[in-house]
Amino acid sequence: MNVDQHLKVAQWHIEQARLHATKEGYSCGCPVNEHDQKAIDAVEAGLIKEETACTVSN
């Protein structure tokens, strides 16, 4: 995939996560596949850190 395709997939996943978090009983029906599990494992292992604060300073 190219950069634009990755960003579109990420945007879709972020929206799915938002719906899971905000809509009671929401289910996207997406099974975790091998590729997604590798990403989950990398984040859980601390290889990819989730940003929790803005790192841009003025």
C-alpha positions as CSV (number, residue, x, y, z in Angstrom):
1,M,0.0,0.0,0.0
2,N,1.1,3.6,-0.5
3,V,0.9,6.4,2.0
4,D,-2.6,7.6,0.9
5,Q,-4.0,4.0,1.2
6,H,-2.5,3.6,4.6
7,L,-4.0,6.9,5.8
8,K,-7.5,5.9,4.4
9,V,-7.3,2.5,6.2
10,A,-6.2,4.2,9.4
11,Q,-9.0,6.7,9.2
12,W,-11.5,3.9,8.7
13,H,-10.1,2.1,11.8
14,I,-10.2,5.2,13.9
15,E,-13.9,5.7,13.0
16,Q,-14.6,2.1,13.9
17,A,-12.9,2.5,17.2
18,R,-14.9,5.6,17.9
19,L,-18.1,3.8,17.2
20,H,-17.1,0.9,19.4
21,A,-16.4,3.4,22.2
22,T,-19.5,5.5,21.8
23,K,-22.3,3.3,20.5
24,E,-23.8,0.8,22.9
25,G,-23.6,-2.7,21.4
26,Y,-21.8,-1.5,18.2
27,S,-20.0,-4.3,16.4
28,C,-18.2,-3.8,13.1
29,G,-18.1,-7.6,12.6
30,C,-14.4,-7.4,11.6
31,P,-12.5,-10.5,12.6
32,V,-8.9,-10.0,13.7
33,N,-6.7,-11.2,10.8
34,E,-3.0,-12.1,10.9
35,H,-1.9,-8.7,9.7
36,D,-4.0,-6.9,12.3
37,Q,-2.8,-9.2,15.1
38,K,0.8,-8.3,14.2
39,A,-0.1,-4.6,14.6
40,I,-1.9,-5.3,17.9
41,D,1.1,-7.3,19.2
42,A,3.6,-4.5,18.2
43,V,1.6,-1.9,20.1
44,E,1.1,-4.1,23.2
45,A,4.9,-4.9,23.2
46,G,5.6,-1.2,23.3
47,L,7.2,-1.1,19.8
48,I,4.7,1.5,18.7
49,K,3.7,4.1,21.2
50,E,0.3,5.7,21.1
51,E,0.5,9.5,21.4
52,T,-1.5,10.7,24.4
53,A,-0.4,14.4,24.2
54,C,0.5,16.9,21.6
55,T,4.3,17.0,21.0
56,V,4.2,20.1,18.9
57,S,5.5,23.1,20.8
58,N,5.1,26.8,19.8
